[in-house]
Amino acid sequence: MGAGIAEVAALHGIQTVLVDGSESALTGAEVRLVDSFARAVERGRLPGREADAARRRLSFTVALDDLAGCDVVIEAVSERLELKRELFGRLAEVCPAPALLATNTSSLRVSSVAAGASDPGRIVGMHFFNPVARMRLVEVIPGAESDSVAVAQARGLGEALGKQVIVASDSIGFLVNRCARPFVGEALRLVQERLATVEQVDRICRMAGGFRMGPFELVDLIGLDVNLEIAESFWFQSYGEPRWQPNAIQARMVDAGRLGRKSGAGFYSYADDGSYRPPDPEPPRLGGGGDRLVAIDGDGAVAVALRERARLAGFDVCEWGGERAGDAWLGVDAKLRPADGGPGSERRPALRTCLCAGAALAAWQDRAAAGFHLIGPLDDSVRLVEVTEQPGTETEAAERANAFFAALGLHPEPVGDAPGLVLGRIVAQLVNEAAFAIGEGVGSPTDIDTGTVLGLNYPRGPVVWSQGAGLAHVRAILTALHRDRGEARYRLAPRLLRGDSLAMDHLQEEAPSVNRLAADAQ
């Protein structure tokens, strides 16, 4: 992370000094930076003369005193509070005012890091995202004692480095990392419950959710030890908030030395050429309905999209309770919850597949049916559908459901049975965490979406996702999980419980501290 920040600074014309107590760490950083510049030149992204100029702006030292005279110092040491406090105590002596002192901490409160420093007013958070050269975001976090001049300096530096700057409150994980915790946390729970494998969870997130990489690929890239350290920090600072509970699977892997890419093995094993998984399967081509009759029930985003795709694929689509429904080749019950007495009318199709959103397939009381899950928006990036069965599922019902989805251009991925299956659980928890954050005044809906898209490369932010999926769909999944699991980690955020849209800004007027600090920073 430190080398990445230095690379961006040097490329933007800033004389930059890298400090580390380890000579080998400095040598490794220099080698990586030179290689990065060379690759950029080779790929035509950077003229050779600019790469040479950037390299000349970099210097390397093991002596902290060599930072004297720097206008800005950005700390990127390990996420250990006492280590950071000790470092800032020394930096305050080496770099007198008005030098800006910034911490790149991703999980510790800036106020805690600055506590005890001789001049906490000039200490702020500047949270960059990895890889720094490609991620377009930086969070600026004012601590309790940060003055408006320091906040303005940090904001100006972030913009000078070509980043979109958002101002976040000094709370656990700030804005982006907090709203992103369920991406990995819920994925670990899914594997722990044996509902899907590591490879399946990642493939579903890529092919059904549009993520560039799945949660386990991401953790391998970050480092399992780093991610676990952040998870434990969230847990400790929140006094045991159930949504942020660390997972024993990850702790065991760290103990075993499986730290991800940097150790050659994590959730995946990495070959010498960096390869670690086969390519995703090509989804089937849309088409092949052959005028077969399908009955589709429901009025939500999933039902509407399925009707449209089914017609495009050449199916004859009828209403669930219509006169022809009993003769349908397949019935697709896309309601969010089972209806009283069963999933359909007396004229329901004989072979059925049911949407596992507000209930697991086993709770539909339709013992012969297959199950599936999709969550909106169902745009062209959705190339996979999750399917599931129960012991009584008729083989022909499962086969017809898979054939139906394949004709819609979707790769069927079999997983275990639970409300929301895989992607639904992850997305619902992302939306729920965003709702908690908005309600607590941590950041605005716009900043949450901007942060997760630019800082994490998400296909869309949780606020936009809540609109595409429909809040009723999200609430149905979380309510069912809370009911079935009895765990507080699935409780609805007050904003979702009230039925408020995440995009509504009226609650921001009740907690304007972040907006006020942003205005001061101007």
C-alpha positions in Angstrom: 0.0 0.0 0.0 2.8 2.4 0.9 4.6 1.7 -2.4 1.4 2.2 -4.3 0.7 5.6 -2.7 4.3 6.6 -3.5 4.0 5.5 -7.1 0.9 7.6 -7.7 2.5 10.6 -6.0 5.7 10.3 -8.1 3.6 10.0 -11.3 1.8 13.3 -10.3 5.0 15.3 -10.0 5.6 15.0 -6.3 9.0 14.4 -4.8 8.4 11.3 -2.6 10.4 9.6 0.1 9.7 6.0 1.1 10.6 5.0 4.7 10.8 1.5 6.1 12.8 0.1 8.9 13.7 -3.0 6.8 16.2 -2.7 4.0 14.8 -5.7 2.3 11.3 -4.2 2.3 12.6 -1.0 0.7 14.5 -3.0 -1.9 11.4 -5.0 -2.7 9.3 -1.8 -3.0 11.9 -0.3 -5.3 11.9 -3.4 -7.5 8.1 -3.5 -7.7 7.9 0.2 -8.6 10.5 0.0 -11.3 8.7 -3.1 -12.7 5.3 -1.2 -12.5 6.7 1.7 -14.5 8.3 -0.6 -17.1 5.0 -2.5 -17.6 3.1 0.8 -18.0 5.6 1.9 -20.7 5.4 -1.5 -22.4 1.6 -1.4 -22.5 1.6 2.1 -23.9 -0.1 3.6 -20.8 2.9 5.8 -19.9 5.6 7.5 -22.0 9.1 6.4 -21.2 10.3 9.9 -20.3 7.5 10.3 -17.8 8.4 6.9 -16.2 12.0 8.0 -15.9 11.0 11.3 -14.4 8.7 9.6 -11.9 11.5 7.2 -10.9 13.9 10.1 -10.3 11.3 11.6 -7.9 11.5 8.6 -5.6 14.0 8.1 -2.8 14.3 5.3 -0.2 15.5 5.4 3.4 15.4 3.6 6.7 15.8 6.8 8.7 12.6 8.5 9.9 14.6 11.7 10.3 14.9 11.9 6.5 11.2 13.0 6.4 12.1 16.4 8.0 11.0 19.1 5.6 8.3 17.0 4.0 5.0 18.8 3.5 2.9 15.6 3.9 3.6 12.3 5.6 1.2 9.3 4.9 1.6 6.4 7.3 0.8 2.9 6.0 2.2 0.5 8.7 0.4 -2.5 10.1 -3.1 -2.1 11.7 -1.8 -2.1 15.2 -2.9 0.9 17.3 0.1 1.2 19.6 2.5 1.0 16.7 0.6 3.8 14.9 0.4 6.0 18.0 4.2 5.6 18.6 4.9 6.5 15.0 2.8 9.6 15.0 4.4 10.7 18.3 7.8 10.6 16.5 6.5 12.2 13.3 5.2 15.2 15.2 8.8 15.8 16.4 10.5 15.1 13.0 8.0 17.0 10.9 6.9 20.3 12.6 3.8 22.2 11.7 2.3 23.0 9.2 3.2 19.5 7.8 0.1 17.3 7.3 0.3 14.0 9.0 -2.1 11.4 7.6 -2.9 7.8 8.4 -4.0 5.3 5.8 -5.6 3.1 8.4 -8.6 1.1 7.1 -10.1 -0.1 10.4 -8.8 2.0 13.3 -10.4 5.3 14.4 -8.4 8.3 13.4 -9.1 9.8 16.8 -7.6 6.8 18.5 -4.5 6.9 16.3 -4.0 10.6 17.0 -4.6 10.3 20.8 -1.6 11.4 22.7 0.1 13.1 19.8 1.5 16.6 20.6 -0.5 18.2 17.8 -3.5 16.0 16.9 -5.1 18.9 14.9 -2.9 18.2 11.9 -3.6 14.4 11.9 -6.3 13.2 9.5 -7.2 9.9 7.8 -6.4 9.4 4.1 -7.6 6.0 3.2 -6.4 4.8 -0.2 -7.6 1.6 -1.9 -5.5 -1.2 -3.4 -4.2 -1.2 -6.1 -3.7 2.5 -5.5 -2.7 3.2 -9.1 -6.0 1.9 -10.4 -8.5 2.7 -7.7 -9.9 6.2 -8.2 -11.0 6.9 -4.6 -9.6 8.2 -1.4 -11.6 8.7 1.8 -10.6 11.7 4.0 -11.5 11.1 7.6 -11.4 14.0 10.2 -10.6 12.8 13.7 -12.2 14.4 16.7 -9.3 16.9 17.0 -8.5 17.4 13.2 -8.7 21.1 12.2 -10.4 22.2 9.0 -7.1 23.3 7.5 -5.7 19.8 7.8 -8.9 18.3 6.3 -8.7 20.8 3.4 -5.0 19.9 2.9 -5.9 16.2 2.7 -8.7 16.8 0.3 -6.6 18.9 -1.9 -3.8 16.3 -2.0 -6.3 13.6 -2.9 -7.6 15.6 -5.8 -4.1 16.5 -6.9 -3.4 12.7 -7.1 -6.3 12.3 -9.5 -8.6 10.7 -6.9 -12.3 11.2 -6.2 -12.4 12.3 -2.6 -15.2 11.6 -0.2 -15.3 12.7 3.5 -16.3 10.0 5.9 -17.0 10.1 9.6 -14.5 8.7 12.1 -16.3 5.5 12.8 -15.4 1.8 12.5 -14.2 1.1 9.0 -15.2 4.6 7.9 -17.6 4.4 5.0 -16.3 2.1 2.2 -14.7 -0.7 4.2 -17.6 -0.8 6.6 -20.2 -1.1 3.8 -18.0 -3.8 2.2 -17.6 -6.1 5.2 -20.6 -8.4 4.2 -19.0 -9.2 0.8 -16.4 -11.4 2.6 -18.1 -12.0 5.9 -21.3 -13.5 4.4 -19.2 -15.5 1.8 -17.3 -17.1 4.6 -20.6 -18.0 6.4 -22.0 -19.6 3.2 -18.9 -21.9 2.9 -19.0 -22.6 6.7 -22.7 -23.7 6.3 -21.6 -25.9 3.3 -24.1 -24.2 1.0 -21.5 -23.6 -1.7 -17.8 -24.1 -2.2 -15.2 -21.3 -2.4 -15.1 -21.6 -6.1 -18.8 -21.6 -6.5 -19.3 -18.4 -4.4 -16.7 -16.6 -6.4 -18.1 -17.8 -9.7 -21.7 -16.8 -8.7 -20.5 -13.3 -7.7 -18.7 -12.9 -11.0 -21.3 -14.3 -13.3 -24.6 -13.4 -11.5 -23.5 -10.3 -9.6 -21.1 -8.7 -12.2 -18.2 -8.4 -9.7 -14.7 -8.4 -11.2 -13.6 -11.0 -8.7 -15.3 -13.0 -6.0 -14.8 -12.5 -2.2 -12.2 -15.3 -1.8 -10.2 -14.1 -4.8 -10.2 -10.6 -3.2 -9.1 -11.9 0.2 -6.2 -13.8 -1.4 -5.2 -10.6 -3.2 -5.4 -8.5 0.0 -3.8 -11.2 2.2 -5.8 -13.4 4.6 -3.7 -12.1 7.5 -4.4 -8.5 6.7 -8.2 -9.1 6.2 -8.4 -11.1 9.4 -6.6 -8.3 11.3 -9.2 -5.8 9.9 -12.1 -8.2 10.8 -10.8 -8.6 14.4 -10.4 -4.8 14.7 -14.0 -4.3 13.6 -15.1 -6.9 16.2 -13.1 -5.5 19.0 -14.0 -1.8 18.4 -17.7 -2.6 18.1 -17.8 -4.6 21.3 -18.9 -7.7 19.5 -21.3 -6.5 16.8 -22.7 -9.8 15.3 -22.6 -8.5 11.7 -18.8 -8.2 12.0 -17.9 -11.4 13.8 -14.6 -12.8 12.4 -14.7 -16.3 10.9 -12.8 -19.3 12.3 -12.2 -20.6 8.7 -10.0 -17.6 8.0 -8.2 -17.8 11.3 -7.3 -21.4 10.8 -5.9 -20.6 7.3 -3.8 -17.8 8.7 -2.4 -20.1 11.4 -1.5 -22.6 8.7 0.4 -19.9 6.7 -2.0 -19.8 3.8 -2.0 -16.0 3.4 -3.0 -15.7 -0.3 -1.1 -14.7 -3.3 1.9 -13.5 -1.4 2.5 -17.0 0.2 1.5 -18.9 -3.0 -1.6 -20.3 -1.4 -4.7 -19.1 0.3 -8.3 -20.0 -0.7 -6.6 -20.9 -4.0 -3.2 -22.3 -4.9 -1.2 -20.2 -7.3 1.0 -21.5 -10.1 4.3 -19.8 -11.0 2.5 -18.0 -13.8 -0.1 -16.6 -11.3 -3.0 -18.9 -12.6 -5.3 -20.3 -10.0 -8.7 -21.2 -11.5 -10.2 -22.3 -14.8 -12.1 -19.7 -16.9 -15.8 -19.2 -16.1 -18.1 -21.4 -18.3 -19.6 -19.7 -21.3 -23.3 -19.2 -20.6 -25.8 -20.8 -23.1 -27.1 -18.7 -25.9 -30.5 -17.2 -25.5 -33.1 -19.2 -27.4 -34.6 -22.6 -27.8 -38.0 -22.0 -26.1 -39.7 -23.7 -29.0 -43.1 -22.2 -28.1 -43.2 -24.4 -24.9 -45.8 -23.1 -22.5 -44.4 -21.6 -19.2 -46.5 -20.0 -16.4 -44.7 -17.3 -14.4 -46.1 -16.0 -11.2 -45.1 -12.8 -9.3 -45.0 -9.1 -9.9 -41.5 -8.2 -8.7 -38.4 -7.3 -10.7 -37.4 -11.0 -11.1 -40.8 -12.1 -12.4 -41.0 -9.2 -14.8 -37.5 -9.8 -16.2 -38.1 -13.6 -16.5 -41.3 -13.0 -18.5 -39.4 -10.7 -20.9 -36.5 -13.1 -21.3 -38.7 -16.1 -21.7 -40.6 -14.4 -24.6 -37.3 -13.4 -26.2 -36.1 -17.0 -25.9 -39.2 -18.3 -27.7 -41.4 -19.6 -24.9 -45.1 -19.1 -24.8 -45.7 -17.3 -21.5 -49.1 -17.5 -19.7 -50.4 -16.2 -16.4 -50.0 -18.5 -13.4 -53.7 -18.7 -12.6 -54.9 -18.6 -16.2 -56.9 -21.3 -17.9 -53.8 -22.7 -19.7 -51.5 -22.8 -16.6 -52.3 -26.4 -15.7 -51.0 -27.5 -19.0 -47.7 -25.5 -18.7 -44.5 -27.3 -19.5 -43.0 -25.6 -16.4 -44.3 -23.3 -13.7 -42.0 -20.6 -12.4 -43.2 -19.2 -9.1 -41.3 -15.9 -8.7 -43.2 -14.5 -5.7 -41.0 -13.4 -2.8 -42.7 -15.7 -0.3 -44.9 -18.8 -0.4 -48.6 -18.1 -0.6 -50.8 -19.6 2.1 -51.7 -23.2 1.2 -49.0 -23.6 -1.4 -47.2 -21.7 -4.2 -50.0 -21.4 -6.7 -53.7 -21.7 -7.6 -55.6 -24.9 -8.3 -54.6 -24.7 -11.9 -50.9 -24.5 -11.1 -48.5 -26.4 -13.4 -47.5 -29.9 -12.4 -43.8 -29.3 -12.6 -42.5 -26.2 -10.8 -39.5 -24.2 -9.7 -39.8 -21.6 -6.9 -37.9 -18.4 -6.0 -35.9 -18.9 -2.8 -36.0 -15.4 -1.5 -38.3 -15.0 1.5 -38.1 -18.7 2.3 -35.8 -21.6 1.6 -37.2 -24.2 -0.9 -37.9 -26.6 2.0 -40.3 -24.0 3.5 -42.5 -23.7 0.3 -44.4 -26.9 1.3 -44.2 -27.9 -2.4 -42.1 -31.0 -1.9 -41.8 -31.9 -5.6 -40.6 -28.4 -6.8 -37.1 -27.3 -7.7 -35.8 -23.9 -6.5 -33.8 -21.0 -7.9 -32.7 -17.5 -7.0 -31.9 -14.4 -9.0 -31.8 -10.8 -7.8 -32.3 -7.7 -9.9 -31.4 -5.8 -11.9 -31.3 -8.7 -14.4 -29.3 -6.9 -17.1 -26.9 -8.3 -19.7 -24.2 -8.9 -17.1 -26.3 -11.6 -15.4 -25.1 -14.9 -16.9 -25.8 -17.4 -14.1 -28.8 -18.5 -12.1 -28.5 -20.4 -8.8 -30.6 -23.6 -8.6 -31.3 -25.9 -5.7 -33.3 -29.0 -4.8 -34.7 -30.8 -1.8 -34.9 -34.6 -1.2 -38.4 -34.8 -2.7 -37.7 -32.6 -5.8 -38.9 -34.4 -8.9 -36.0 -35.1 -11.3 -38.1 -33.9 -14.2 -38.9 -30.6 -12.5 -35.2 -29.9 -11.8 -34.3 -30.9 -15.4 -37.0 -28.7 -16.9 -36.0 -25.7 -14.7 -32.3 -26.1 -15.7 -33.4 -26.3 -19.4 -35.6 -23.2 -19.0 -32.9 -21.1 -17.5 -30.3 -22.3 -20.1 -32.7 -21.2 -22.8 -32.7 -17.8 -21.1 -28.9 -17.6 -21.5 -28.2 -18.4 -17.9 -25.7 -21.0 -16.6 -27.4 -23.1 -13.8 -25.2 -23.4 -10.7 -26.4 -25.9 -8.1 -26.1 -24.8 -4.5 -27.5 -25.7 -1.1 -31.0 -24.6 0.1 -31.4 -21.3 2.1 -33.2 -18.0 1.8 -31.4 -15.9 -0.9 -29.1 -18.8 -1.8 -25.6 -17.3 -2.3 -25.7 -13.9 -4.1 -29.0 -12.9 -2.6 -27.6 -13.3 0.9 -24.5 -11.3 0.0 -26.4 -8.5 -1.7 -29.0 -8.3 1.0 -26.3 -7.9 3.7 -24.5 -5.2 1.6 -27.7 -3.2 1.3 -28.5 -3.7 5.0 -25.0 -2.5 6.1 -25.4 0.6 3.9 -28.8 1.2 5.5 -27.2 1.0 9.0 -24.4 3.4 7.8 -26.9 6.0 6.3 -29.1 5.9 9.4 -26.1 6.5 11.7 -24.9 9.5 9.6 -21.6 7.8 8.6 -22.1 9.0 5.0 -24.6 9.9 2.4 -26.2 7.5 0.0 -24.3 9.1 -2.9 -20.9 8.8 -1.1 -21.6 5.1 -0.3 -22.3 4.2 -3.9 -19.4 6.4 -5.1 -17.1 4.8 -2.6 -18.0 1.2 -3.3 -17.8 1.6 -7.1 -14.6 3.7 -7.3 -12.9 2.2 -4.3 -13.8 -1.4 -4.7 -14.7 -1.8 -8.3 -18.2 -3.0 -7.4 -20.6 -3.2 -10.4 -23.0 -0.9 -8.6 -23.3 0.6 -5.2 -25.7 -0.9 -2.6 -28.1 2.0 -2.8 -28.5 1.5 -6.6 -28.6 -2.2 -6.1 -31.4 -1.8 -3.5 -33.4 0.0 -6.2 -32.7 -2.6 -8.9 -33.5 -5.5 -6.6 -36.4 -3.9 -4.8 -36.3 -3.3 -1.1 -39.1 -5.9 -0.6 -36.8 -8.5 -2.1 -33.9 -7.5 0.3 -36.2 -7.4 3.3 -37.7 -10.8 2.4 -34.3 -12.5 2.4 -33.1 -10.9 5.6 -36.3 -11.5 7.5 -36.2 -15.2 6.5 -32.6 -15.5 7.5 -33.2 -13.8 10.8 -36.2 -16.1 11.4 -34.5 -19.3 10.4 -31.1 -18.7 12.0 -32.1 -16.6 15.0 -29.0 -14.6 14.6 -28.8 -10.8 15.2 -26.4 -10.5 12.2 -29.5 -10.7 10.0 -31.6 -8.1 11.8 -33.0 -5.4 9.6 -31.5 -1.9 9.8 -34.0 0.5 11.2 -34.3 2.3 7.9 -35.2 -1.0 6.1 -37.5 -2.0 8.9 -39.4 1.3 8.4 -39.5 0.7 4.7 -37.6 3.9 3.9 -35.7 4.1 0.6 -31.9 4.2 1.0 -31.7 7.0 -1.5 -33.8 9.4 0.7 -31.6 12.0 2.2 -34.0 13.3 4.9 -32.2 11.5 7.7 -29.0 13.3 6.8 -30.5 16.4 8.2 -30.7 14.7 11.6 -27.0 13.8 11.6 -25.2 16.4 9.4 -21.7 16.1 11.0 -20.1 14.6 7.9 -21.6 17.1 5.6 -20.6 20.0 7.9 -17.0 18.7 8.1 -16.9 18.5 4.3 -18.1 22.1 4.1 -15.4 23.2 6.6 -12.8 21.4 4.5 -13.7 23.6 1.5 
